[in-house]
Structures are given as structure tokens and as C-alpha cells.
Amino acid sequence: MDEDERRLAELGYKQELSRSWSGFSNFAISFSIISILAGCFTTFGQAWNNGGPLAISVGWPVISAFILVIGLCMSELVSAFPTSGGIYWWASKLGGPKAGYYTGWLNLIGNVAVLASVAYGCATFIDLTLGTYSEAWAAGASLSRVFLIFVAVLLLVAVVNISRSGLLARINNVSVWWHVGGALAVIVILVLLPGSHQSPSWVFTTRINNSGFGDGSYWFFVLPLGFLLTQYTITGYDASAHLSEETHHAAAAAARGIWQSILYSAIGGWLLLLAFLFAVQDEAGVTKAGGSVAAIFSQALSSGWASVVLGISALGQLFCTMASMTSTSRMLFAFSRDRAVPGSRLWSQLSPRQVPANAVMVAAFVAFLLTLPALVKVDINGAPVPVAFFAVVSIAVIGLYLSFLIPIWLRLRAGNRFTPGPWTLGAKYRWMGWVAVVEIVVISLYALLPLTPAGVPSNEAFGLEFVNYAPVVTGTTLLVLWIAWHASVKHWFTGPRTTIASAEGSEGRTEG
């Protein structure tokens, strides 16, 4: 055995997945899922309408710093436990089967929601890009057409993910350079080509409240809703943990993959968003378009250059969807390997190419179901707003970050009984852990709140199409999990199941 296989054996597993990923590839998949060419473009309107430029120019670096602290806490955990189960596995070993059960399901739901949202965002930008080349295509824009493109995107990434793991690693390597080069190209275009630019004072101080809620609630309610732009964009970095069983020198490489993907995305994303804001020519026009970045590009650039920018983003989002499918299927594979998911024998099977093909297909199907409400058209203050899309975004934020919170809290509770791996925070884990826990709790509460007054049941304009259904999905899921746990699961679910006999070293290390 090499060092990776020996460590995996200590944790109770034999090497089944193909270990063909380099440290750079491990970083690349998290960087691709974070995808500043996806989140910065697709959820820009969330921050524009809920806070305006202030929520973007100032809010992005502030929230990014908090997310980096969360990522550093997770880097320490993956270094100690480099398994495909990742977050679920950490919670199980540090807090027992019940903690692992809830963590696994929250992480799985969050990953599927990320997959659904990035695939739908990709479809939207493919549609916008094609519209710049054809007036007839642009005139025929509809939610139904975008949804059909969304289905095609899901099918495409599913087919590619059923291919060999080595191919996926190479695709993610290309994705990194596309994101770096593409983001740089967009910034240069928006710096050099617009006829005029906004002033720094406008970019860093302007407040906009298109939420429908009163200005008196701007600071404590509206502005934090705008922070979902950052919290949603910089997520999915747990992919480095899910791919650790396929990565060389995983105990160190996966740890670096998490924190480096966050740091570089935070810097690149901020520069990209500042370029958007400085390029705004008509504030009212952007608001009328629902805060869409496409409105900024059409104002500041010729149709040809606008199509280039939209095309760069669309391909970046396709790379992001590809990586998201890989991460989601690996998480489902690992969770099913431990018999925690109905039909687990199917989802934990590997194809002759050593990839969990069944897990890929069911992930695509559930993402399709979760996004069906996006077919409902919603206008807020006369502007089209994809409420269903932002609801899926909220589900992704809640599911993933609550699943991160549980093992981070358990690590805090373990204190010196926790035996770290080669990458460790040392004594800094104490304050970092508390910062991470508080930030996750606060942002998760905001992600549950209505996105517009018409989504509040007591409002006279209330309609189901305006509802942020994240609380419904999250609450129903937690209720079902609670019932299932007490009715059946606690009697037979024991947490991670070893696939080899030499698990004694794992337990001693975990509890040490």
C-alpha cells in the first residue's frame, strides 16, 4: 500500500475508486463548483435588489472572510479524515451515528440543490447568449425554453460524468484556466470598452432596495438578503473532501484544495463584481431588468461584445455544472455505501469504469424535480425575478452550510481529544470554530426568510408563486428525517460501515 491507501485502510475502507486526481485537480473541482463565472453572474440580481452596489462591493469581501474561516476549519477535518464521505464521515466519527445521519442528508440535499441551481443558471445564460445572435431567438424567450435547455445540460453532464474519472479530472483542470482567463477577459472588456464608468463613491456607497420591504428594514433585513450572492457563490468547496479518495496525497492536497479555492475565488470574484458595477450606465435600466447582469452588458457594450461576455460565462457555468455533478454523485456514493439512503445498493455500485454511474443518474433526476417550480413566471415591481431559482439557491446555502456546521461544532467540543492530520489549525481552531458556527447560523436563518412581501402569508398580495419554498423543503426534510430516525433508522444505522477488517486504527485516531 502507498500512504493514501494505508490511511484509507486505517479509516476502514479499501481503495475502490480510481485514485487518478492530482492535488491541482482536487483544487480545480472546488474552484470550478464555486465558479465566479456562475454565481457572480446568476445571483447578481439578488444583491442588486437587496442592498444594491453596497451589498456587492463591501458585502462580498466581508462575507468572503467569514467563509474562508469556515473553509479553514473544514481543511483541518479533511486532513484528519480524507474519505469520500467527507462531512458526513467527520460528523459520524466525532458525534456518533445520529450526527452523521443528519449531516449526510443535509449535505446531500445541499449538493443536489447546487447542481440544480448551477444547471438552471447555465441554461439561462446559454439562452441569453443565443439571443444576442438572433433577434427571433431573443423575441421567443420563455421559461419553458430555458427549462428545456436546463434538461439538456443535466443530460450532457450526466453522460460525461459516467465516463472515466481521469477524464473528469482533465476537464476540471481545463475549467480552472477557463475561469481564470475568462474572468480576466471579462474584466478587461468592461474596463476598456464602455463609454463611461461609475465613480468609486457610487460603487461603494449606493444603496438600492427593490425588495418591496420598507427602507427602515434595510440594514438588518434587506441588506443581509443581498449577502446570499456571496454565500451562494462561494460554496461547494466540500467537493475537495468528496474527491479525497481519488486524490494523491489526499491528507494534505484536499486540505489545500478547500481553503485555496475559497481564497482565490474570493479575490477573483470581487474584481469581477467591481467591473460589473463600474460598467453600469443606467441604474434604473438595470433595476427594470430585475438586476440582471445582461442589462449591464447591453448598456455598456455592443451586442457583439455582450455576446462574448455572456458566452464566457455560459461555458464557465457548464464546467461548474460538470464539477457539481461529480461532487454530488461521490457524496451519494459514499453515503449509500454506508446504507443511509433508500436504494443504497444501486447508488453505491460502481460501473466497470470505476465511477458511480447510478448515483450520477439519480442526482440528475432529483435536480430536475427540484427545479420544476422555475416554470412559473413571477414579476416583482414590474421586473421579472426568478423567485424559484433563488429559492433553490437558499436550499443550497441552508443544506450545505448546516452540514458544515455540525462537524465544526463537534470538532470544537472534542478539543484536545481530536487528533489532527498533517494540516492543522493548532490552537487557532477555537476562535475560528466559534466564528464559523455563528456565521452559519445567522446566514441560514436569513436564507429561510421571504424574498418579497408577496411571499408573506399575511400580505394581501400573497401568492404561492412568490413563496421562498426553502423553509418548506428544509422543514419537511428535517421532519421526515426525525420520524425515520426514531421509527426505524436508529435501530440499524451505525454510521460508516468499514469495507475492510482493519478499522481499529481509525477509531483510536478519531477519539484520541
N, C-alpha and C positions, 0 to 999 in steps of 0.2 A: 504494500500500500504506500502511496505517497502521502504527504502531510494532510491534504484535503480529505482523502478517503479515510485516513486514520481518525481525523477529528469527527467526520460524519459518523463513523462507526462508534465512537465514544458517545455520540448523541443517540445512537440506536438504529441507524439506517445504513443499508448497503447502497453503494453507488449504482443507481438505475438510470438516471438522466445522463445525457451526454455532456461531459464537462469540457466544453469547447469554447467557452467565453473567456476572453482576456479581461483584465481589470478595466481597461478602457471600454470594452463592450458593456461591462456591468454599469459603469458610469453612464454610458451612452443611452441605455434604456431608460434610466430615471430622467436624464436630461431630455430625452425625446418625449416622455409622458408629461413632464412639466410643460414643455413646449411653449415657449414665449410666442411662437408663431400661431399658436392656437388660443390659449386663454387670453392673451393681451388683445387679440382681435375679437373673439366671440363674446367676451363678457365685459368689454369696454363700456357698453351701454349701461350695465348695472352700476358702475361707479359714476358715470356721467350723470345719470338721472338721480342718483342718491349721493349727493355731495358735490359733483362737478369736478373741475380740474384739481381742487384742493384734495379731494379723496384719492386722486390718482398720483399727482406729483409728490405729495407729502405722505399720503397714506401708504403707498407702495413700499418705500424703504423702511418705514416704521414696522409695518406688519411683516415684511420680509425678515427683519431682525429677529422677531419672535419665532418665526417658522424655522430659522436657522438653529435656534436653541433647541427646538423640538427635534430637528434632524440630528443634531449632535448627540442628544440623549439616545436616539434610535441607533446611531452608529456604534455606540458602546455596546448596545444589546446585540446587534447582529455580529459584532466581533466575537462575542462570547458564545453565541448560538447561531452559526451560519447554516441554516436549513431553509428549504423551500417554504415551509410553513410560516417562517418569518414571525410576524407579530403574534399570530395565534400560538405558535410554539413557545415564544417567550412568556406569554401570559400563563400558559398551561404549566410550565415548569416553575414559574415564580409564585403562582397563585392557586394552582390546582385545576382540575377539570372544568369546574363551573366558570372560572375566569376565562379559560381558554375557549370554552363553548361560545360565550357571548362575544368575546373578542373576534373569534373567527368569523362569526356570522356578520358582525358589523363591518369587518374588513372586506368580506366578500361582497356585501351589498354596496359598500363604497366603491369598490373596484368596478363592479358592473355598471354603477351609475356614471363613473368616469368614462368607461368605454362608451356608454350610450351618448353622453354629452359631447365627447370629442368627435364621435362619428357623425352626430347630427350637425355640429358646428362645421365639420369638414364638408358635409353635403351642402350646407348653406353657402359656403364660400366658393364651392365648385359652381353652384348655380349663379352666384354673383359674377364670377369670372366669365362664365359663358355669356352672361347678359351684356358684358362690355363689348363682345364681338358681334352680337346680333341684336338689333332692335326688336325683332319679332320675339326672340327668346326672352328679352327683358320685359316686353309687354305681357307675355304669358306667364309671368311669375306667379306661383301659388304654393301654398303649404303642401298640397298633395304632391306636386312635382319634387319639392325638396325632400319629402319623405321617401319617395321612390329612389332618389339618389342616395339617401341615407341607407336604405336597404341594400343597394348595390355596393356601397362602401363596406358595410358589415360583411357581405358575402366575399368581397375581394380579400379583406384582411383575414377572414377565417380560412380561406383557401391557402393563402401564403403561410399562415401560422401552422397549418397542418404539414407544411414542408419541414425539412431538416432544421434542427436547432442552429447549426452552423450558418445557414442562410440567413436566419433571423439576426444573428449576431452581426453579420456583414451589413445587413440593411440598417441596423441601428448605428453602426459606425458611420455609414454614409449620412444618416439622419443628423448626427451631431454637426457635421460640416455644412449641411444644408441649413440648419438652424443658425449657425454662426454667420455663414456667408449671406444667407437670406436676410437675416435681421440687419446686418451691416448694410446691405444693399438698400433696404427699405429706408433706413436712417439717412443714408447719403442722398437718396432720391428726395426725401421730404425736407432735407436741409437745403439742397441746391435748386430745386425746380419751382417751388411755389413763388408767386409774385411778391408775397409779403408774409411776415410771421408775427405771431402774438408776442407781447412783451413778457419778460420774466415775471413781473408783478401779476399779470393776468393768469399766467400758468400756475403760480404758486399760491395765489390767494383767492381766486374766484370761487364762489360758492353757487351751486345750482341745486334746486330742489324741485324735481319733476315727479316726485314720488306720489304726490297727492296728499301727503301728510303735511300738517302745518309747519311753518318755519320755526315755531317755538320748540319743535322736537328735533331740530336739525342736528345738534351736537351729540345728543345721547341716543337718538334712534335712526335718523335718516343717514347720517354720515357712516355709522358702523355698517349699515346695509351695503354701502358702497365698498367697504373693505372686502366684501366677498370676491371682488375681482382678484385681489392678491391671494386670498386664502384658497380660492379655487384653482387659480393658475399654478401656484407652487404647491402641487400635491401629486400623489402618485409615485413619490420617490421611494416608497417602500418596495418598489419593483427590484431595487438592488438586493433586498433581502430575499425576495421570492426567487430570484435567479441565482442565489448563492450556491446552490448545489450544482450549477452548471458553470461556475466561475473558478478559474485557477487562483490559488492563494486567497480564498474567499474571506477568511477571518480579517484580513487587512483590506483587501480590494473592495468588498461590499461596503465596509465602513466608510471608506473614502468615496465610494460611489454615491452614497446618500448625501453627505454634507457638501461635497463639491458640486453636485448637480444643483443643489439649492442655492449655493453662493453664486455660481456663475449665471444661473437663470435670474437671480435677483438683480444682478448688475446689468445684464443684457436687457432684461425686461423693462427696467426703469428707463434706460436710454431710449428704448423703442417707444415707450409710452410718452416720454417727453417730446420725441419727434412728432407723434400724433398731435399733441396739444399745441405745440408751437405752429403746426401747419394749419390749424383751424382758421378758416377765413370768415365764416358766418356762424356765430354761436347759435342763433335762432334756427338756422337751417339744420344743424346737427340735432338739435332738440326735436325739431319736427320729424326727423327721420328716426326718432326713438333712441338717439345716442349711437347710431351705427357708425363704425369707422369708415364704411363705404362712402358715407356722406362727406367725411373729411377728405377722402381721396378724390372724390368727384369735384369738390370745391377747389382743391389745391393743385390738381394735376390734370393733364389732358387725358382723354379716355384711354389712349394707348398706354400711358404710364400708370394709370389707375389699374388697368388690367394686369400689368406686370406685378404690381404690389399685391393685388388680390390673388394672383396665381402663385406667387411665392408663398403666401400664407396657406393657400389651399393644399399645396403639396406638403408643406410642413405639418399640416393637420392630418394628412393621410399617414405620414410617418408616425405621428403621435398615436393615431388610432391603432396602427400596427403594433406598436410597443405596448399599448394599453391592453390589447387582446392577449399578448404574450404573458404579461404580468397577471392578468385576471385568470387565465387558464392554469397557470402554475399554482396560484393560490388555491383554486378549486381542486386541482390535483392533490395538493398536499393535505388539504382539509378532508378530502374524500378518502385519502389513504388511511386516515385515522377514523374512518366510518362515521363522520359527523354530518354528512349530507345525504338526504334521501337519494337512492340510486347510486350510492358511492362506488360500488364496484365498477359501474360504467365509467364514471368520471375519473377514476384513478387508474384506468387502463392506459397503457402506452401502446402506440402504434409501432409497427416494425421500424419506423424511423426514429423511435425513442422520443416521441412527443405525445402529450395528452390530447389526442385529436377529438375525442368525445367531449372533453371539457371545453375545448375551443367552440364546438358547435352549440352546446347548451348555453354558453356565455353569450354568444351572438343572439340566440333566440330570446333570452331574458332581457337583453338590452333593447331588442325590438319591442317587446311588450311594455317596457318601462317608458318608452318614448312615444307611444301611441297618442297620448293627450296633446302632443305637439301639432296634431292635425287641426286643433281648434284655434281659430283666429281670434286674437284679442287686440283691441285698441285702447290705449290709456292716454287721456288728454289729447285725443286725435292722432296719436302716433302708434304705429304697430310695435308691440312689445311681446317677445316670445316668453310669456309667463311660464309655460310648461317647461321650456328649456331651462330657465333659471330655477325652477323647482327641482329638476334633475340635478342641476349644479349644487343646490342646497343639500340634496340627499347625499351626493358625493362627499361634500365637506363634512357633514354630520357623521356619516358612516365611517369614513377613513379616520377622521381625527379622534372620534371616540374610541376607535380600536387602537389608536396610538396611545391614547391617554392611559388605558388600563395597564399595559406593561410598564410604562414610565412610572406610574404611581406605585406599582408593585416593586419596581427597582428602588424607588425611594424608601419604601417600607423595609426592604431587605437590608439596606445599609451595608455594613461591612461583611454581612453573610454572603453577599454576591461576589462571585469570583469572575473578574473581567477577563476578556481575551487580550490579544496583543494591542488592540486600540482601545484606550480607556480615557475617561474624563478625570480620573483621580478624584480628589475631594470636591472638585467643581460640580460633580453630579448633584450635590444637594441643592444649591441655588438654581441651577439650570432645570432640574426636575420640577421644582415648585413653579418657576416661570412658565414652563411648558404646560403644566396641569391647569393653571389659572387661565392662560390664553385659550386653551382648547375649550374649557367650559364656557367662557364668555362668547367665543365666536360660534359655538354650536347653538347656544341659546338664540343668537341673532339669526342664524340660518333657519330657525323654526318659525320666525315671525312672518306676518303677511307682507307681500311685496307692494301692495297697493291698498288704499282704503276699501275698495270694492271687494277685496278678498276677506274683509272682516265680516262675520255673520251678522252683526248688529247694524251694519251700514245699510242705508236704504237702497244703495246701488249694488248691493251684494249679488254676485253671480258665481256659479261654480267654475266658470272659465277663468276667473281672476284668482282662484284659490292657489296658494302655495301648498301643494299636496305633500311636501316633505314631512310635516308632522304626522300626516295620515299614514304614509308609508313607514316612517320610522316607528311611530307608536304601535301600529298594527304588528309590525315585525317583532318588536320587543315583547308585546303581549303574547304572540304565538310562541316565541322562544321560551317565555316564562312558563306558559302552560305545558309546552312539550317537555321542558326540563323536569318539572315536578310530577308530571303524569307518567313519564317514561324514561327520558334520557339519563337522569341521574342514577338510574338503576343499572345501566350498562355502559355508559360512556366514561372512559377512564383517562381521556386525554390522548396525547400522542402514543401511537402503537409502534413498538420497535419492529423492524424488519430483520434484525439480526439479534443474536443472543447476547452480545457483549454490550449491554446497556449500563452496566454497573458504574463505569466511569462517568457517564452522563449525569447520573443522579447525584454522585458526590460533588461534581463540579457545580451543579445548579444550586445545591443547598449550602455549599461551602461557606 
